[in-house]
Amino acid sequence: MMHKLARLDILFDRDDQPYQPGDIVRGKVVFQAGDISLLITSGILCGKGASAIGWNDAAIENTLTVHTAKQEYFNYKHVFCDKVTSSTDNANGWALMKQRSYQVPFEFSLPSTCPASIHCENGWIRYYVSCHVKTKALNPEDEHLIGHIKFGNHRVYHVRKELFVQGYLNIGGGYSSKKLVSKTLKCGFLAKGRSVISSTLRLDKTGYLPGEVIRIYGENRNESPWKCKCTLKLVKAITIWSADGQSKQMAQDIWKIETHALNRGMRFVWKGQPVTIPTDSTPSLQPSDIISVEYLIEMRCFPMSFLPRVLGRRLCLRIPIVVGTERSSSKES
């Protein structure tokens, strides 16, 4: 026997598509009573966008410091008891007749500056719609059938559903395909620079859309007496800031390739090495005070021998790239 709400659900009009900042969120809350008629005595619908971060830092022996921060982007709240479709008015609430469905439509706008949804190890940016209702038996003689009682003779229900915000970033203009980026670094491992490991890294452009291919050009040259290895990576770096001004960075290797060992006098050339930006990538440059996202092309070159590795002899080249959601040549971009 179903002596309570048989269904309480939140449905979005565009359940399978991500939202953009400034979009209108439309949907409905669906109720269905069980085998007895119920009375909704309180109903609240909320839409919220917020972020939170936190981590523990044991910098001093026997001392644990907790770093946290929170930020709210919007908070929509609506009492909907007077908007239940096809319900029967009652002096103490709104009736849900047994085994019948009812709907509450809702609509609100996302802020035009809200960042994209993110879930990481030490924080998140999250958007959701929630519904909180109180019910009791419509007929007093059915009150003993309600079952588990909370708040007197009322039963409380709560449902929450998350929505995904993709974010927006136009990479037109300043990140054109004609822009080239190059950097060369030489690191001498012996006196007077007589033995060096050198690397060069260049990209065809610095602005990309999810699903696009990065073309990487570069060269690794080994003139040292040791064998060396080189790695090339696409890195997603998430930085979080706490309320007390501390920061922490978390790096995730999206793509990685490693060269074979280079003996002295050998070189390895990257001739347009293709790397694809994942289609579900979060845009760069998040408009958030406590979480940011950055993408890097990183090349590392290091000797394989024990002594220079212990001495920290290695070189690293990094070129930041921007991952956006749209490319336009308009002046506004």
Disulfide bonds with the S-S distance in Angstrom:
none
